Amino acid sequence: MVESYTEKMSNELMHLNKDDQAYMKKMVAYIGAKAYFYDDEALGEQLYNMVCDLKVAEKEGIRAVDYFGKDPRAMVDQVLAELPKRSLGSYVGLVFLLGVILVGMRYLMDFTWMMPLKIQPLTYVVILLNFLVFSQFIMWLWSKQSYGEMKWPWAAFISVISLMVFLNIVRLFSINFGHIGSLFLSDGWGIALAVLVLLGFAVMAYRSRNRLMTSLLVMGLTFLITGCWIRLVNQGTAHLLGWLLPLIGLALFLLVFRLQRKGKAI
């Protein structure tokens, strides 16, 4: 759902009692596994209106289970049945945007750690396809955990195993098939493309005002600085900086995301 409605809904949720907050969070967790297939704007607006309606009902002593029903999933299914689904063009656009973000970040990582720099287009495609499947599975898994149908330790364990499988599929494909259609880039072209990727992230962060894109921009900047330093200043520090600065970038990513999320997110 769009960021503006997410923040509005989060602000309204703070005014509900804890039981009703938990009920609405279960609804959001269940929707998360299906959100790709519905119009962002319509879905965000509908959820926001539901929270506002519940806020009014709460003043009259009506709880969420009485207002929406005992089963949040049944209510969500009813809501989704009345919402417009994404058009094919919208869905393709979403996948393309995810692809740009994932491929761009993977390229910046390659730019940091790989010398000479080699682009592997097929590997990038596999990353995108695996991410779509992995993200859907994780959202489904944690929606089950939210409803108490799976204990937290099991959900965390399965998530870690799934992530390892995802990363190993990409790694094995890159080793065995990544060379197909691959292209080596000189340092000059590599730096130019990395700058263009980061500029693309900056434009997306500016236009969307999305805390995730802003955080990715910060982390991507550390990758760019690392790769440029190793190539232009001192290759002798490649091993140290190749791991130190990206870790700093990850820490900055989490810090920026947390600072922007504090007081706003669910």
ROSE-460971 format. One record per residue (C-alpha): residue number from 0; y, z, x; residue in three letters. Coordinates in Angstrom, 3 decimals. Example, Ala and Ser with C-alpha at 12.3 -4.5 7.8 and 13.67 -1.06 7.14 Angstrom:
// ROSE-460971
<tise><k>0</k><py>-4.500</py><pz>7.800</pz><px>12.300</px><r>ALA</r></tise>
<tise><k>1</k><py>-1.060</py><pz>7.140</pz><px>13.670</px><r>SER</r></tise>
This chain:
// ROSE-460971
<tise><k>0</k><py>0.000</py><pz>0.000</pz><px>0.000</px><r>MET</r></tise>
<tise><k>1</k><py>3.551</py><pz>-0.530</pz><px>1.152</px><r>VAL</r></tise>
<tise><k>2</k><py>5.225</py><pz>2.105</pz><px>3.294</px><r>GLU</r></tise>
<tise><k>3</k><py>8.107</py><pz>2.830</pz><px>0.897</px><r>SER</r></tise>
<tise><k>4</k><py>5.829</py><pz>3.802</pz><px>-1.981</px><r>TYR</r></tise>
<tise><k>5</k><py>3.585</py><pz>5.792</pz><px>0.364</px><r>THR</r></tise>
<tise><k>6</k><py>6.521</py><pz>7.917</pz><px>1.488</px><r>GLU</r></tise>
<tise><k>7</k><py>7.874</py><pz>8.339</pz><px>-2.039</px><r>LYS</r></tise>
<tise><k>8</k><py>4.459</py><pz>9.395</pz><px>-3.287</px><r>MET</r></tise>
<tise><k>9</k><py>4.014</py><pz>11.809</pz><px>-0.381</px><r>SER</r></tise>
<tise><k>10</k><py>7.343</py><pz>13.451</pz><px>-1.176</px><r>ASN</r></tise>
<tise><k>11</k><py>6.399</py><pz>13.858</pz><px>-4.835</px><r>GLU</r></tise>
<tise><k>12</k><py>2.977</py><pz>15.244</pz><px>-3.928</px><r>LEU</r></tise>
<tise><k>13</k><py>4.617</py><pz>18.129</pz><px>-2.121</px><r>MET</r></tise>
<tise><k>14</k><py>5.858</py><pz>19.397</pz><px>-5.490</px><r>HIS</r></tise>
<tise><k>15</k><py>2.345</py><pz>19.599</pz><px>-6.990</px><r>LEU</r></tise>
<tise><k>16</k><py>0.014</py><pz>22.565</pz><px>-6.740</px><r>ASN</r></tise>
<tise><k>17</k><py>-2.784</py><pz>22.455</pz><px>-4.196</px><r>LYS</r></tise>
<tise><k>18</k><py>-5.544</py><pz>21.555</pz><px>-6.663</px><r>ASP</r></tise>
<tise><k>19</k><py>-3.592</py><pz>18.616</pz><px>-8.022</px><r>ASP</r></tise>
<tise><k>20</k><py>-2.694</py><pz>17.506</pz><px>-4.492</px><r>GLN</r></tise>
<tise><k>21</k><py>-6.387</py><pz>17.537</pz><px>-3.590</px><r>ALA</r></tise>
<tise><k>22</k><py>-7.191</py><pz>15.519</pz><px>-6.717</px><r>TYR</r></tise>
<tise><k>23</k><py>-4.613</py><pz>12.838</pz><px>-5.877</px><r>MET</r></tise>
<tise><k>24</k><py>-5.757</py><pz>12.684</pz><px>-2.252</px><r>LYS</r></tise>
<tise><k>25</k><py>-9.286</py><pz>11.996</pz><px>-3.467</px><r>LYS</r></tise>
<tise><k>26</k><py>-7.929</py><pz>9.123</pz><px>-5.521</px><r>MET</r></tise>
<tise><k>27</k><py>-6.093</py><pz>7.732</pz><px>-2.492</px><r>VAL</r></tise>
<tise><k>28</k><py>-9.226</py><pz>8.071</pz><px>-0.314</px><r>ALA</r></tise>
<tise><k>29</k><py>-11.266</py><pz>6.144</pz><px>-2.877</px><r>TYR</r></tise>
<tise><k>30</k><py>-8.602</py><pz>3.458</pz><px>-3.195</px><r>ILE</r></tise>
<tise><k>31</k><py>-8.484</py><pz>3.077</pz><px>0.583</px><r>GLY</r></tise>
<tise><k>32</k><py>-11.883</py><pz>1.359</pz><px>0.616</px><r>ALA</r></tise>
<tise><k>33</k><py>-10.645</py><pz>-1.209</pz><px>-1.934</px><r>LYS</r></tise>
<tise><k>34</k><py>-6.982</py><pz>-1.604</pz><px>-1.041</px><r>ALA</r></tise>
<tise><k>35</k><py>-7.480</py><pz>-4.884</pz><px>0.846</px><r>TYR</r></tise>
<tise><k>36</k><py>-8.293</py><pz>-6.677</pz><px>-2.396</px><r>PHE</r></tise>
<tise><k>37</k><py>-5.291</py><pz>-5.640</pz><px>-4.500</px><r>TYR</r></tise>
<tise><k>38</k><py>-1.599</py><pz>-6.359</pz><px>-4.412</px><r>ASP</r></tise>
<tise><k>39</k><py>0.119</py><pz>-3.789</pz><px>-2.167</px><r>ASP</r></tise>
<tise><k>40</k><py>3.315</py><pz>-3.535</pz><px>-4.171</px><r>GLU</r></tise>
<tise><k>41</k><py>1.610</py><pz>-3.156</pz><px>-7.549</px><r>ALA</r></tise>
<tise><k>42</k><py>-0.906</py><pz>-0.627</pz><px>-6.218</px><r>LEU</r></tise>
<tise><k>43</k><py>1.732</py><pz>1.481</pz><px>-4.461</px><r>GLY</r></tise>
<tise><k>44</k><py>3.981</py><pz>1.489</pz><px>-7.527</px><r>GLU</r></tise>
<tise><k>45</k><py>1.123</py><pz>2.465</pz><px>-9.823</px><r>GLN</r></tise>
<tise><k>46</k><py>0.065</py><pz>5.400</pz><px>-7.653</px><r>LEU</r></tise>
<tise><k>47</k><py>3.652</py><pz>6.585</pz><px>-7.311</px><r>TYR</r></tise>
<tise><k>48</k><py>4.122</py><pz>6.494</pz><px>-11.085</px><r>ASN</r></tise>
<tise><k>49</k><py>0.882</py><pz>8.423</pz><px>-11.586</px><r>MET</r></tise>
<tise><k>50</k><py>2.064</py><pz>11.176</pz><px>-9.241</px><r>VAL</r></tise>
<tise><k>51</k><py>5.413</py><pz>11.339</pz><px>-11.078</px><r>CYS</r></tise>
<tise><k>52</k><py>3.621</py><pz>11.531</pz><px>-14.447</px><r>ASP</r></tise>
<tise><k>53</k><py>1.403</py><pz>14.313</pz><px>-13.157</px><r>LEU</r></tise>
<tise><k>54</k><py>4.449</py><pz>16.185</pz><px>-11.863</px><r>LYS</r></tise>
<tise><k>55</k><py>5.919</py><pz>16.143</pz><px>-15.383</px><r>VAL</r></tise>
<tise><k>56</k><py>2.586</py><pz>17.134</pz><px>-16.946</px><r>ALA</r></tise>
<tise><k>57</k><py>2.252</py><pz>20.028</pz><px>-14.516</px><r>GLU</r></tise>
<tise><k>58</k><py>5.478</py><pz>21.543</pz><px>-15.830</px><r>LYS</r></tise>
<tise><k>59</k><py>3.781</py><pz>21.708</pz><px>-19.213</px><r>GLU</r></tise>
<tise><k>60</k><py>0.762</py><pz>23.480</pz><px>-17.749</px><r>GLY</r></tise>
<tise><k>61</k><py>-1.496</py><pz>20.405</pz><px>-17.650</px><r>ILE</r></tise>
<tise><k>62</k><py>-3.679</py><pz>19.990</pz><px>-14.561</px><r>ARG</r></tise>
<tise><k>63</k><py>-4.773</py><pz>16.707</pz><px>-12.982</px><r>ALA</r></tise>
<tise><k>64</k><py>-8.367</py><pz>17.081</pz><px>-14.211</px><r>VAL</r></tise>
<tise><k>65</k><py>-7.069</py><pz>17.413</pz><px>-17.763</px><r>ASP</r></tise>
<tise><k>66</k><py>-4.496</py><pz>14.641</pz><px>-17.451</px><r>TYR</r></tise>
<tise><k>67</k><py>-6.566</py><pz>11.995</pz><px>-15.626</px><r>PHE</r></tise>
<tise><k>68</k><py>-10.122</py><pz>13.199</pz><px>-16.216</px><r>GLY</r></tise>
<tise><k>69</k><py>-12.656</py><pz>15.122</pz><px>-14.180</px><r>LYS</r></tise>
<tise><k>70</k><py>-13.754</py><pz>12.116</pz><px>-12.106</px><r>ASP</r></tise>
<tise><k>71</k><py>-10.912</py><pz>10.664</pz><px>-9.959</px><r>PRO</r></tise>
<tise><k>72</k><py>-13.015</py><pz>7.610</pz><px>-9.135</px><r>ARG</r></tise>
<tise><k>73</k><py>-13.440</py><pz>6.678</pz><px>-12.778</px><r>ALA</r></tise>
<tise><k>74</k><py>-9.674</py><pz>6.886</pz><px>-13.196</px><r>MET</r></tise>
<tise><k>75</k><py>-9.111</py><pz>4.744</pz><px>-10.111</px><r>VAL</r></tise>
<tise><k>76</k><py>-11.561</py><pz>2.103</pz><px>-11.350</px><r>ASP</r></tise>
<tise><k>77</k><py>-9.692</py><pz>1.996</pz><px>-14.636</px><r>GLN</r></tise>
<tise><k>78</k><py>-6.354</py><pz>1.601</pz><px>-12.859</px><r>VAL</r></tise>
<tise><k>79</k><py>-7.643</py><pz>-1.099</pz><px>-10.517</px><r>LEU</r></tise>
<tise><k>80</k><py>-9.104</py><pz>-3.049</pz><px>-13.407</px><r>ALA</r></tise>
<tise><k>81</k><py>-5.583</py><pz>-3.477</pz><px>-14.782</px><r>GLU</r></tise>
<tise><k>82</k><py>-3.916</py><pz>-4.408</pz><px>-11.481</px><r>LEU</r></tise>
<tise><k>83</k><py>-3.527</py><pz>-7.951</pz><px>-10.108</px><r>PRO</r></tise>
<tise><k>84</k><py>-5.767</py><pz>-8.791</pz><px>-7.189</px><r>LYS</r></tise>
<tise><k>85</k><py>-4.465</py><pz>-10.366</pz><px>-4.034</px><r>ARG</r></tise>
<tise><k>86</k><py>-4.053</py><pz>-14.108</pz><px>-4.134</px><r>SER</r></tise>
<tise><k>87</k><py>-6.032</py><pz>-16.099</pz><px>-1.592</px><r>LEU</r></tise>
<tise><k>88</k><py>-2.822</py><pz>-16.838</pz><px>0.309</px><r>GLY</r></tise>
<tise><k>89</k><py>-1.872</py><pz>-13.151</pz><px>0.364</px><r>SER</r></tise>
<tise><k>90</k><py>-5.323</py><pz>-12.150</pz><px>1.616</px><r>TYR</r></tise>
<tise><k>91</k><py>-5.254</py><pz>-14.820</pz><px>4.315</px><r>VAL</r></tise>
<tise><k>92</k><py>-1.776</py><pz>-13.631</pz><px>5.299</px><r>GLY</r></tise>
<tise><k>93</k><py>-3.014</py><pz>-10.036</pz><px>5.602</px><r>LEU</r></tise>
<tise><k>94</k><py>-5.962</py><pz>-11.079</pz><px>7.773</px><r>VAL</r></tise>
<tise><k>95</k><py>-3.623</py><pz>-13.197</pz><px>9.901</px><r>PHE</r></tise>
<tise><k>96</k><py>-1.241</py><pz>-10.261</pz><px>10.372</px><r>LEU</r></tise>
<tise><k>97</k><py>-4.114</py><pz>-7.963</pz><px>11.375</px><r>LEU</r></tise>
<tise><k>98</k><py>-5.311</py><pz>-10.665</pz><px>13.734</px><r>GLY</r></tise>
<tise><k>99</k><py>-1.897</py><pz>-10.950</pz><px>15.386</px><r>VAL</r></tise>
<tise><k>100</k><py>-1.742</py><pz>-7.178</pz><px>15.894</px><r>ILE</r></tise>
<tise><k>101</k><py>-5.299</py><pz>-6.811</pz><px>17.193</px><r>LEU</r></tise>
<tise><k>102</k><py>-5.252</py><pz>-9.905</pz><px>19.401</px><r>VAL</r></tise>
<tise><k>103</k><py>-1.777</py><pz>-9.051</pz><px>20.697</px><r>GLY</r></tise>
<tise><k>104</k><py>-2.811</py><pz>-5.525</pz><px>21.653</px><r>MET</r></tise>
<tise><k>105</k><py>-6.058</py><pz>-6.769</pz><px>23.226</px><r>ARG</r></tise>
<tise><k>106</k><py>-4.066</py><pz>-9.312</pz><px>25.246</px><r>TYR</r></tise>
<tise><k>107</k><py>-1.690</py><pz>-6.608</pz><px>26.513</px><r>LEU</r></tise>
<tise><k>108</k><py>-4.704</py><pz>-4.524</pz><px>27.526</px><r>MET</r></tise>
<tise><k>109</k><py>-6.193</py><pz>-7.523</pz><px>29.358</px><r>ASP</r></tise>
<tise><k>110</k><py>-2.802</py><pz>-8.112</pz><px>30.977</px><r>PHE</r></tise>
<tise><k>111</k><py>-2.877</py><pz>-4.538</pz><px>32.287</px><r>THR</r></tise>
<tise><k>112</k><py>-6.446</py><pz>-4.378</pz><px>33.568</px><r>TRP</r></tise>
<tise><k>113</k><py>-7.538</py><pz>-7.944</pz><px>34.348</px><r>MET</r></tise>
<tise><k>114</k><py>-6.538</py><pz>-9.777</pz><px>37.533</px><r>MET</r></tise>
<tise><k>115</k><py>-6.629</py><pz>-12.727</pz><px>37.509</px><r>PRO</r></tise>
<tise><k>116</k><py>-5.819</py><pz>-12.804</pz><px>33.792</px><r>LEU</r></tise>
<tise><k>117</k><py>-8.332</py><pz>-14.642</pz><px>31.591</px><r>LYS</r></tise>
<tise><k>118</k><py>-7.876</py><pz>-15.285</pz><px>27.862</px><r>ILE</r></tise>
<tise><k>119</k><py>-11.074</py><pz>-15.336</pz><px>25.770</px><r>GLN</r></tise>
<tise><k>120</k><py>-10.298</py><pz>-16.791</pz><px>22.312</px><r>PRO</r></tise>
<tise><k>121</k><py>-13.822</py><pz>-16.294</pz><px>20.923</px><r>LEU</r></tise>
<tise><k>122</k><py>-13.763</py><pz>-12.636</pz><px>21.906</px><r>THR</r></tise>
<tise><k>123</k><py>-10.497</py><pz>-12.198</pz><px>20.026</px><r>TYR</r></tise>
<tise><k>124</k><py>-12.072</py><pz>-13.702</pz><px>16.885</px><r>VAL</r></tise>
<tise><k>125</k><py>-15.061</py><pz>-11.345</pz><px>17.165</px><r>VAL</r></tise>
<tise><k>126</k><py>-12.692</py><pz>-8.373</pz><px>17.543</px><r>ILE</r></tise>
<tise><k>127</k><py>-10.936</py><pz>-9.300</pz><px>14.291</px><r>LEU</r></tise>
<tise><k>128</k><py>-14.140</py><pz>-9.847</pz><px>12.301</px><r>LEU</r></tise>
<tise><k>129</k><py>-15.697</py><pz>-6.632</pz><px>13.572</px><r>ASN</r></tise>
<tise><k>130</k><py>-12.527</py><pz>-4.688</pz><px>12.827</px><r>PHE</r></tise>
<tise><k>131</k><py>-12.464</py><pz>-5.887</pz><px>9.210</px><r>LEU</r></tise>
<tise><k>132</k><py>-16.049</py><pz>-4.743</pz><px>8.684</px><r>VAL</r></tise>
<tise><k>133</k><py>-15.612</py><pz>-1.513</pz><px>10.662</px><r>PHE</r></tise>
<tise><k>134</k><py>-12.392</py><pz>-0.470</pz><px>8.895</px><r>SER</r></tise>
<tise><k>135</k><py>-13.886</py><pz>-1.068</pz><px>5.451</px><r>GLN</r></tise>
<tise><k>136</k><py>-16.976</py><pz>0.960</pz><px>6.363</px><r>PHE</r></tise>
<tise><k>137</k><py>-14.915</py><pz>3.855</pz><px>7.763</px><r>ILE</r></tise>
<tise><k>138</k><py>-12.701</py><pz>4.026</pz><px>4.667</px><r>MET</r></tise>
<tise><k>139</k><py>-15.790</py><pz>4.014</pz><px>2.434</px><r>TRP</r></tise>
<tise><k>140</k><py>-17.426</py><pz>6.692</pz><px>4.597</px><r>LEU</r></tise>
<tise><k>141</k><py>-14.449</py><pz>9.054</pz><px>4.495</px><r>TRP</r></tise>
<tise><k>142</k><py>-13.982</py><pz>8.531</pz><px>0.784</px><r>SER</r></tise>
<tise><k>143</k><py>-17.532</py><pz>9.865</pz><px>0.403</px><r>LYS</r></tise>
<tise><k>144</k><py>-16.569</py><pz>12.839</pz><px>2.558</px><r>GLN</r></tise>
<tise><k>145</k><py>-13.471</py><pz>13.481</pz><px>0.423</px><r>SER</r></tise>
<tise><k>146</k><py>-15.657</py><pz>13.810</pz><px>-2.659</px><r>TYR</r></tise>
<tise><k>147</k><py>-17.994</py><pz>16.262</pz><px>-0.991</px><r>GLY</r></tise>
<tise><k>148</k><py>-20.872</py><pz>13.783</pz><px>-0.969</px><r>GLU</r></tise>
<tise><k>149</k><py>-21.063</py><pz>13.948</pz><px>2.808</px><r>MET</r></tise>
<tise><k>150</k><py>-20.347</py><pz>16.876</pz><px>5.090</px><r>LYS</r></tise>
<tise><k>151</k><py>-17.476</py><pz>16.548</pz><px>7.557</px><r>TRP</r></tise>
<tise><k>152</k><py>-19.652</py><pz>16.802</pz><px>10.730</px><r>PRO</r></tise>
<tise><k>153</k><py>-21.891</py><pz>13.978</pz><px>9.486</px><r>TRP</r></tise>
<tise><k>154</k><py>-18.915</py><pz>11.789</pz><px>8.615</px><r>ALA</r></tise>
<tise><k>155</k><py>-17.394</py><pz>12.391</pz><px>12.052</px><r>ALA</r></tise>
<tise><k>156</k><py>-20.736</py><pz>11.738</pz><px>13.804</px><r>PHE</r></tise>
<tise><k>157</k><py>-21.338</py><pz>8.469</pz><px>11.928</px><r>ILE</r></tise>
<tise><k>158</k><py>-17.747</py><pz>7.394</pz><px>12.607</px><r>SER</r></tise>
<tise><k>159</k><py>-18.183</py><pz>7.909</pz><px>16.356</px><r>VAL</r></tise>
<tise><k>160</k><py>-21.518</py><pz>6.046</pz><px>16.382</px><r>ILE</r></tise>
<tise><k>161</k><py>-19.987</py><pz>3.193</pz><px>14.371</px><r>SER</r></tise>
<tise><k>162</k><py>-17.067</py><pz>2.959</pz><px>16.794</px><r>LEU</r></tise>
<tise><k>163</k><py>-19.478</py><pz>2.801</pz><px>19.742</px><r>MET</r></tise>
<tise><k>164</k><py>-21.445</py><pz>0.031</pz><px>18.014</px><r>VAL</r></tise>
<tise><k>165</k><py>-18.220</py><pz>-1.872</pz><px>17.298</px><r>PHE</r></tise>
<tise><k>166</k><py>-17.016</py><pz>-1.604</pz><px>20.900</px><r>LEU</r></tise>
<tise><k>167</k><py>-20.421</py><pz>-2.575</pz><px>22.323</px><r>ASN</r></tise>
<tise><k>168</k><py>-20.690</py><pz>-5.630</pz><px>20.082</px><r>ILE</r></tise>
<tise><k>169</k><py>-17.337</py><pz>-6.814</pz><px>21.392</px><r>VAL</r></tise>
<tise><k>170</k><py>-18.284</py><pz>-5.974</pz><px>25.004</px><r>ARG</r></tise>
<tise><k>171</k><py>-21.661</py><pz>-7.738</pz><px>24.863</px><r>LEU</r></tise>
<tise><k>172</k><py>-20.171</py><pz>-10.786</pz><px>23.191</px><r>PHE</r></tise>
<tise><k>173</k><py>-17.429</py><pz>-10.926</pz><px>25.809</px><r>SER</r></tise>
<tise><k>174</k><py>-19.997</py><pz>-10.725</pz><px>28.633</px><r>ILE</r></tise>
<tise><k>175</k><py>-22.364</py><pz>-13.340</pz><px>27.229</px><r>ASN</r></tise>
<tise><k>176</k><py>-20.142</py><pz>-15.741</pz><px>25.324</px><r>PHE</r></tise>
<tise><k>177</k><py>-16.537</py><pz>-14.869</pz><px>26.163</px><r>GLY</r></tise>
<tise><k>178</k><py>-16.399</py><pz>-17.512</pz><px>28.896</px><r>HIS</r></tise>
<tise><k>179</k><py>-16.658</py><pz>-20.298</pz><px>26.294</px><r>ILE</r></tise>
<tise><k>180</k><py>-13.215</py><pz>-21.823</pz><px>25.913</px><r>GLY</r></tise>
<tise><k>181</k><py>-11.682</py><pz>-19.219</pz><px>28.231</px><r>SER</r></tise>
<tise><k>182</k><py>-8.465</py><pz>-19.928</pz><px>30.108</px><r>LEU</r></tise>
<tise><k>183</k><py>-7.035</py><pz>-18.420</pz><px>33.298</px><r>PHE</r></tise>
<tise><k>184</k><py>-3.293</py><pz>-17.733</pz><px>33.340</px><r>LEU</r></tise>
<tise><k>185</k><py>-1.020</py><pz>-17.461</pz><px>36.350</px><r>SER</r></tise>
<tise><k>186</k><py>0.999</py><pz>-14.266</pz><px>36.758</px><r>ASP</r></tise>
<tise><k>187</k><py>4.162</py><pz>-15.989</pz><px>35.559</px><r>GLY</r></tise>
<tise><k>188</k><py>2.622</py><pz>-17.319</pz><px>32.340</px><r>TRP</r></tise>
<tise><k>189</k><py>0.796</py><pz>-14.032</pz><px>31.808</px><r>GLY</r></tise>
<tise><k>190</k><py>4.045</py><pz>-12.032</pz><px>31.991</px><r>ILE</r></tise>
<tise><k>191</k><py>5.869</py><pz>-14.511</pz><px>29.752</px><r>ALA</r></tise>
<tise><k>192</k><py>3.155</py><pz>-14.351</pz><px>27.082</px><r>LEU</r></tise>
<tise><k>193</k><py>3.023</py><pz>-10.531</pz><px>27.282</px><r>ALA</r></tise>
<tise><k>194</k><py>6.786</py><pz>-10.376</pz><px>26.715</px><r>VAL</r></tise>
<tise><k>195</k><py>6.473</py><pz>-12.722</pz><px>23.713</px><r>LEU</r></tise>
<tise><k>196</k><py>3.704</py><pz>-10.553</pz><px>22.247</px><r>VAL</r></tise>
<tise><k>197</k><py>5.827</py><pz>-7.433</pz><px>22.631</px><r>LEU</r></tise>
<tise><k>198</k><py>8.827</py><pz>-9.190</pz><px>21.073</px><r>LEU</r></tise>
<tise><k>199</k><py>6.593</py><pz>-10.093</pz><px>18.133</px><r>GLY</r></tise>
<tise><k>200</k><py>5.644</py><pz>-6.424</pz><px>17.767</px><r>PHE</r></tise>
<tise><k>201</k><py>9.330</py><pz>-5.481</pz><px>17.920</px><r>ALA</r></tise>
<tise><k>202</k><py>10.192</py><pz>-7.934</pz><px>15.131</px><r>VAL</r></tise>
<tise><k>203</k><py>7.347</py><pz>-6.632</pz><px>12.938</px><r>MET</r></tise>
<tise><k>204</k><py>8.356</py><pz>-3.020</pz><px>13.599</px><r>ALA</r></tise>
<tise><k>205</k><py>11.993</py><pz>-3.786</pz><px>12.759</px><r>TYR</r></tise>
<tise><k>206</k><py>11.213</py><pz>-5.734</pz><px>9.569</px><r>ARG</r></tise>
<tise><k>207</k><py>8.538</py><pz>-3.415</pz><px>8.205</px><r>SER</r></tise>
<tise><k>208</k><py>10.023</py><pz>-0.072</pz><px>9.315</px><r>ARG</r></tise>
<tise><k>209</k><py>6.363</py><pz>0.901</pz><px>9.603</px><r>ASN</r></tise>
<tise><k>210</k><py>5.562</py><pz>3.952</pz><px>11.740</px><r>ARG</r></tise>
<tise><k>211</k><py>2.274</py><pz>2.395</pz><px>12.872</px><r>LEU</r></tise>
<tise><k>212</k><py>4.005</py><pz>-0.733</pz><px>14.178</px><r>MET</r></tise>
<tise><k>213</k><py>6.675</py><pz>1.372</pz><px>15.900</px><r>THR</r></tise>
<tise><k>214</k><py>3.965</py><pz>3.427</pz><px>17.602</px><r>SER</r></tise>
<tise><k>215</k><py>2.071</py><pz>0.297</pz><px>18.664</px><r>LEU</r></tise>
<tise><k>216</k><py>5.301</py><pz>-1.103</pz><px>20.084</px><r>LEU</r></tise>
<tise><k>217</k><py>5.710</py><pz>2.003</pz><px>22.254</px><r>VAL</r></tise>
<tise><k>218</k><py>2.124</py><pz>1.804</pz><px>23.504</px><r>MET</r></tise>
<tise><k>219</k><py>2.371</py><pz>-1.948</pz><px>24.083</px><r>GLY</r></tise>
<tise><k>220</k><py>5.477</py><pz>-1.410</pz><px>26.186</px><r>LEU</r></tise>
<tise><k>221</k><py>3.546</py><pz>0.839</pz><px>28.559</px><r>THR</r></tise>
<tise><k>222</k><py>0.887</py><pz>-1.884</pz><px>28.944</px><r>PHE</r></tise>
<tise><k>223</k><py>3.588</py><pz>-4.449</pz><px>29.729</px><r>LEU</r></tise>
<tise><k>224</k><py>5.259</py><pz>-2.177</pz><px>32.292</px><r>ILE</r></tise>
<tise><k>225</k><py>1.923</py><pz>-1.423</pz><px>33.946</px><r>THR</r></tise>
<tise><k>226</k><py>0.903</py><pz>-5.076</pz><px>34.221</px><r>GLY</r></tise>
<tise><k>227</k><py>4.310</py><pz>-6.132</pz><px>35.577</px><r>CYS</r></tise>
<tise><k>228</k><py>4.393</py><pz>-3.277</pz><px>38.108</px><r>TRP</r></tise>
<tise><k>229</k><py>0.969</py><pz>-4.180</pz><px>39.480</px><r>ILE</r></tise>
<tise><k>230</k><py>1.813</py><pz>-7.888</pz><px>39.736</px><r>ARG</r></tise>
<tise><k>231</k><py>5.416</py><pz>-7.716</pz><px>40.960</px><r>LEU</r></tise>
<tise><k>232</k><py>5.844</py><pz>-4.408</pz><px>42.770</px><r>VAL</r></tise>
<tise><k>233</k><py>2.709</py><pz>-2.870</pz><px>44.257</px><r>ASN</r></tise>
<tise><k>234</k><py>-0.848</py><pz>-4.076</pz><px>43.767</px><r>GLN</r></tise>
<tise><k>235</k><py>-2.092</py><pz>-1.117</pz><px>45.777</px><r>GLY</r></tise>
<tise><k>236</k><py>-1.384</py><pz>1.153</pz><px>42.810</px><r>THR</r></tise>
<tise><k>237</k><py>-3.420</py><pz>-1.042</pz><px>40.447</px><r>ALA</r></tise>
<tise><k>238</k><py>-6.331</py><pz>1.345</pz><px>40.016</px><r>HIS</r></tise>
<tise><k>239</k><py>-4.183</py><pz>4.433</pz><px>39.453</px><r>LEU</r></tise>
<tise><k>240</k><py>-1.543</py><pz>2.853</pz><px>37.197</px><r>LEU</r></tise>
<tise><k>241</k><py>-4.131</py><pz>0.768</pz><px>35.372</px><r>GLY</r></tise>
<tise><k>242</k><py>-5.467</py><pz>3.962</pz><px>33.837</px><r>TRP</r></tise>
<tise><k>243</k><py>-2.591</py><pz>6.421</pz><px>34.048</px><r>LEU</r></tise>
<tise><k>244</k><py>0.148</py><pz>4.485</pz><px>32.227</px><r>LEU</r></tise>
<tise><k>245</k><py>-2.084</py><pz>3.271</pz><px>29.369</px><r>PRO</r></tise>
<tise><k>246</k><py>-3.131</py><pz>6.893</pz><px>28.814</px><r>LEU</r></tise>
<tise><k>247</k><py>0.536</py><pz>7.830</pz><px>28.750</px><r>ILE</r></tise>
<tise><k>248</k><py>1.034</py><pz>4.987</pz><px>26.279</px><r>GLY</r></tise>
<tise><k>249</k><py>-1.715</py><pz>6.340</pz><px>24.049</px><r>LEU</r></tise>
<tise><k>250</k><py>-0.142</py><pz>9.811</pz><px>24.168</px><r>ALA</r></tise>
<tise><k>251</k><py>3.253</py><pz>8.314</pz><px>23.262</px><r>LEU</r></tise>
<tise><k>252</k><py>1.640</py><pz>6.343</pz><px>20.435</px><r>PHE</r></tise>
<tise><k>253</k><py>0.190</py><pz>9.510</pz><px>18.921</px><r>LEU</r></tise>
<tise><k>254</k><py>3.421</py><pz>11.431</pz><px>19.483</px><r>LEU</r></tise>
<tise><k>255</k><py>5.675</py><pz>8.799</pz><px>17.879</px><r>VAL</r></tise>
<tise><k>256</k><py>3.280</py><pz>8.335</pz><px>14.969</px><r>PHE</r></tise>
<tise><k>257</k><py>3.112</py><pz>12.094</pz><px>14.411</px><r>ARG</r></tise>
<tise><k>258</k><py>6.873</py><pz>12.602</pz><px>14.607</px><r>LEU</r></tise>
<tise><k>259</k><py>7.490</py><pz>9.807</pz><px>12.088</px><r>GLN</r></tise>
<tise><k>260</k><py>4.717</py><pz>10.992</pz><px>9.819</px><r>ARG</r></tise>
<tise><k>261</k><py>5.673</py><pz>14.674</pz><px>9.766</px><r>LYS</r></tise>
<tise><k>262</k><py>6.920</py><pz>15.667</pz><px>6.363</px><r>GLY</r></tise>
<tise><k>263</k><py>6.257</py><pz>12.222</pz><px>4.875</px><r>LYS</r></tise>
<tise><k>264</k><py>2.594</py><pz>11.309</pz><px>4.898</px><r>ALA</r></tise>
<tise><k>265</k><py>-0.202</py><pz>12.583</pz><px>2.702</px><r>ILE</r></tise>
